[in-house]
Amino acid sequence: MSMSQEPVDWRKSSRSSTQTNCVEVGRTADGAAVRDSKDPTAGYFTTTHRQWRTFLRALKTDHFD
């Protein structure tokens, strides 16, 4: 599968459906992109696959608590 550098398939957590302070995550060819769901035209930042996996692992192990 070949993907462009532009993020695709933006998603917001289903747990944040009633919240207004949310982020959305999109897929890129090299990893993931993150943007503010309230202002999606303001831009986004990107991460590599490795950076994204490391971040998710840290979230799942309560590294930020």
VMD Tcl script that builds the backbone (N, CA, C; Angstrom):
set m [mol new atoms 195]
animate dup $m
set s [atomselect $m all]
$s set {name element resname resid chain x y z} {
  {N N MET 1 A 0.845 -1.173 0.000}
  {CA C MET 1 A 0.000 0.000 0.000}
  {C C MET 1 A 0.887 1.231 0.000}
  {N N SER 2 A 0.599 2.155 -0.869}
  {CA C SER 2 A 1.374 3.393 -0.944}
  {C C SER 2 A 0.492 4.550 -0.519}
  {N N MET 3 A 1.010 5.351 0.390}
  {CA C MET 3 A 0.245 6.507 0.880}
  {C C MET 3 A 1.038 7.775 0.625}
  {N N SER 4 A 0.351 8.867 0.407}
  {CA C SER 4 A 1.011 10.154 0.250}
  {C C SER 4 A 1.430 10.675 1.610}
  {N N GLN 5 A 2.149 11.765 1.611}
  {CA C GLN 5 A 2.564 12.384 2.861}
  {C C GLN 5 A 1.418 13.132 3.542}
  {N N GLU 6 A 0.377 13.448 2.794}
  {CA C GLU 6 A -0.772 14.121 3.396}
  {C C GLU 6 A -1.500 13.143 4.301}
  {N N PRO 7 A -1.833 13.556 5.522}
  {CA C PRO 7 A -2.561 12.661 6.431}
  {C C PRO 7 A -3.935 12.295 5.868}
  {N N VAL 8 A -4.336 11.061 6.118}
  {CA C VAL 8 A -5.645 10.574 5.684}
  {C C VAL 8 A -6.331 9.871 6.857}
  {N N ASP 9 A -7.601 9.629 6.693}
  {CA C ASP 9 A -8.392 8.876 7.682}
  {C C ASP 9 A -8.310 9.491 9.082}
  {N N TRP 10 A -8.539 10.792 9.187}
  {CA C TRP 10 A -8.509 11.453 10.494}
  {C C TRP 10 A -9.545 10.823 11.407}
  {N N ARG 11 A -9.163 10.572 12.670}
  {CA C ARG 11 A -10.067 9.959 13.643}
  {C C ARG 11 A -9.941 10.656 14.986}
  {N N LYS 12 A -11.066 10.730 15.672}
  {CA C LYS 12 A -11.105 11.250 17.041}
  {C C LYS 12 A -11.552 10.101 17.933}
  {N N SER 13 A -11.034 10.035 19.126}
  {CA C SER 13 A -11.389 8.954 20.045}
  {C C SER 13 A -12.893 8.916 20.271}
  {N N SER 14 A -13.451 7.728 20.277}
  {CA C SER 14 A -14.883 7.583 20.563}
  {C C SER 14 A -15.197 7.975 22.002}
  {N N ARG 15 A -14.201 7.936 22.868}
  {CA C ARG 15 A -14.410 8.331 24.266}
  {C C ARG 15 A -14.518 9.839 24.441}
  {N N SER 16 A -14.196 10.589 23.409}
  {CA C SER 16 A -14.223 12.048 23.531}
  {C C SER 16 A -15.410 12.657 22.801}
  {N N SER 17 A -16.428 11.877 22.529}
  {CA C SER 17 A -17.562 12.345 21.726}
  {C C SER 17 A -18.277 13.551 22.328}
  {N N THR 18 A -18.292 13.689 23.643}
  {CA C THR 18 A -18.972 14.830 24.265}
  {C C THR 18 A -18.002 15.931 24.676}
  {N N GLN 19 A -16.734 15.744 24.419}
  {CA C GLN 19 A -15.719 16.730 24.795}
  {C C GLN 19 A -15.430 17.670 23.627}
  {N N THR 20 A -15.030 18.898 23.938}
  {CA C THR 20 A -14.653 19.828 22.881}
  {C C THR 20 A -13.147 20.000 22.780}
  {N N ASN 21 A -12.403 19.575 23.781}
  {CA C ASN 21 A -10.942 19.684 23.757}
  {C C ASN 21 A -10.353 18.354 23.338}
  {N N CYS 22 A -10.300 18.128 22.036}
  {CA C CYS 22 A -9.864 16.831 21.533}
  {C C CYS 22 A -8.812 17.005 20.448}
  {N N VAL 23 A -8.118 15.934 20.192}
  {CA C VAL 23 A -7.208 15.888 19.058}
  {C C VAL 23 A -7.683 14.798 18.116}
  {N N GLU 24 A -7.277 14.913 16.873}
  {CA C GLU 24 A -7.562 13.898 15.874}
  {C C GLU 24 A -6.231 13.348 15.387}
  {N N VAL 25 A -6.233 12.085 15.009}
  {CA C VAL 25 A -5.033 11.435 14.505}
  {C C VAL 25 A -5.300 10.953 13.093}
  {N N GLY 26 A -4.368 11.238 12.205}
  {CA C GLY 26 A -4.461 10.774 10.823}
  {C C GLY 26 A -3.242 9.927 10.481}
  {N N ARG 27 A -3.378 9.096 9.466}
  {CA C ARG 27 A -2.264 8.249 9.033}
  {C C ARG 27 A -1.457 8.960 7.950}
  {N N THR 28 A -0.138 8.767 7.977}
  {CA C THR 28 A 0.744 9.213 6.905}
  {C C THR 28 A 1.563 8.019 6.444}
  {N N ALA 29 A 2.274 8.173 5.363}
  {CA C ALA 29 A 3.110 7.093 4.854}
  {C C ALA 29 A 4.195 6.725 5.851}
  {N N ASP 30 A 4.653 7.700 6.633}
  {CA C ASP 30 A 5.760 7.467 7.564}
  {C C ASP 30 A 5.342 7.319 9.016}
  {N N GLY 31 A 4.049 7.498 9.346}
  {CA C GLY 31 A 3.644 7.399 10.743}
  {C C GLY 31 A 2.263 7.960 10.977}
  {N N ALA 32 A 2.197 9.018 11.786}
  {CA C ALA 32 A 0.904 9.592 12.170}
  {C C ALA 32 A 0.988 11.115 12.175}
  {N N ALA 33 A -0.173 11.740 12.087}
  {CA C ALA 33 A -0.298 13.193 12.188}
  {C C ALA 33 A -1.330 13.491 13.264}
  {N N VAL 34 A -1.150 14.593 13.968}
  {CA C VAL 34 A -2.052 14.975 15.053}
  {C C VAL 34 A -2.463 16.428 14.847}
  {N N ARG 35 A -3.769 16.710 15.027}
  {CA C ARG 35 A -4.270 18.081 14.899}
  {C C ARG 35 A -5.356 18.334 15.935}
  {N N ASP 36 A -5.686 19.603 16.116}
  {CA C ASP 36 A -6.740 20.034 17.034}
  {C C ASP 36 A -8.091 19.838 16.344}
  {N N SER 37 A -8.985 19.091 16.962}
  {CA C SER 37 A -10.275 18.823 16.322}
  {C C SER 37 A -11.154 20.066 16.219}
  {N N LYS 38 A -10.927 21.057 17.078}
  {CA C LYS 38 A -11.722 22.284 17.013}
  {C C LYS 38 A -11.312 23.169 15.835}
  {N N ASP 39 A -10.057 23.046 15.386}
  {CA C ASP 39 A -9.558 23.886 14.300}
  {C C ASP 39 A -8.662 23.067 13.377}
  {N N PRO 40 A -9.243 22.172 12.604}
  {CA C PRO 40 A -8.437 21.282 11.772}
  {C C PRO 40 A -7.645 21.993 10.676}
  {N N THR 41 A -8.030 23.214 10.345}
  {CA C THR 41 A -7.299 23.946 9.299}
  {C C THR 41 A -6.066 24.652 9.842}
  {N N ALA 42 A -5.849 24.605 11.150}
  {CA C ALA 42 A -4.706 25.297 11.757}
  {C C ALA 42 A -3.390 24.559 11.532}
  {N N GLY 43 A -3.449 23.342 11.039}
  {CA C GLY 43 A -2.241 22.579 10.784}
  {C C GLY 43 A -2.156 21.355 11.668}
  {N N TYR 44 A -1.059 20.648 11.544}
  {CA C TYR 44 A -0.862 19.405 12.279}
  {C C TYR 44 A 0.630 19.158 12.431}
  {N N PHE 45 A 0.972 18.251 13.343}
  {CA C PHE 45 A 2.359 17.808 13.425}
  {C C PHE 45 A 2.402 16.327 13.103}
  {N N THR 46 A 3.554 15.871 12.648}
  {CA C THR 46 A 3.690 14.474 12.249}
  {C C THR 46 A 4.747 13.771 13.090}
  {N N THR 47 A 4.617 12.464 13.156}
  {CA C THR 47 A 5.583 11.608 13.838}
  {C C THR 47 A 5.913 10.434 12.936}
  {N N THR 48 A 7.022 9.791 13.199}
  {CA C THR 48 A 7.353 8.561 12.485}
  {C C THR 48 A 6.591 7.407 13.126}
  {N N HIS 49 A 6.595 6.258 12.446}
  {CA C HIS 49 A 5.960 5.070 13.035}
  {C C HIS 49 A 6.581 4.762 14.396}
  {N N ARG 50 A 7.890 4.813 14.466}
  {CA C ARG 50 A 8.570 4.484 15.723}
  {C C ARG 50 A 8.206 5.465 16.837}
  {N N GLN 51 A 8.206 6.751 16.527}
  {CA C GLN 51 A 7.825 7.747 17.539}
  {C C GLN 51 A 6.393 7.528 18.021}
  {N N TRP 52 A 5.489 7.240 17.103}
  {CA C TRP 52 A 4.083 7.042 17.464}
  {C C TRP 52 A 3.911 5.808 18.346}
  {N N ARG 53 A 4.575 4.700 17.981}
  {CA C ARG 53 A 4.497 3.486 18.803}
  {C C ARG 53 A 5.058 3.731 20.199}
  {N N THR 54 A 6.156 4.460 20.295}
  {CA C THR 54 A 6.756 4.770 21.596}
  {C C THR 54 A 5.804 5.623 22.431}
  {N N PHE 55 A 5.173 6.602 21.809}
  {CA C PHE 55 A 4.211 7.457 22.504}
  {C C PHE 55 A 3.023 6.646 23.011}
  {N N LEU 56 A 2.458 5.799 22.165}
  {CA C LEU 56 A 1.315 4.983 22.576}
  {C C LEU 56 A 1.685 4.020 23.699}
  {N N ARG 57 A 2.864 3.445 23.616}
  {CA C ARG 57 A 3.325 2.539 24.671}
  {C C ARG 57 A 3.423 3.301 26.000}
  {N N ALA 58 A 3.942 4.514 25.965}
  {CA C ALA 58 A 4.056 5.323 27.176}
  {C C ALA 58 A 2.679 5.649 27.743}
  {N N LEU 59 A 1.709 5.957 26.885}
  {CA C LEU 59 A 0.339 6.217 27.361}
  {C C LEU 59 A -0.249 4.986 28.036}
  {N N LYS 60 A -0.076 3.848 27.409}
  {CA C LYS 60 A -0.672 2.614 27.917}
  {C C LYS 60 A -0.051 2.148 29.228}
  {N N THR 61 A 1.161 2.574 29.510}
  {CA C THR 61 A 1.839 2.173 30.752}
  {C C THR 61 A 1.830 3.294 31.787}
  {N N ASP 62 A 0.935 4.278 31.589}
  {CA C ASP 62 A 0.775 5.393 32.538}
  {C C ASP 62 A 2.072 6.162 32.770}
  {N N HIS 63 A 2.901 6.261 31.777}
  {CA C HIS 63 A 4.173 6.973 31.890}
  {C C HIS 63 A 3.975 8.447 32.241}
  {N N PHE 64 A 2.867 9.032 31.824}
  {CA C PHE 64 A 2.640 10.474 32.003}
  {C C PHE 64 A 1.869 10.819 33.268}
  {N N ASP 65 A 1.514 9.839 34.076}
  {CA C ASP 65 A 0.785 10.118 35.323}
  {C C ASP 65 A 1.716 10.587 36.411}
}
mol reanalyze $m
mol bondsrecalc $m
mol representation Tube
mol addrep $m
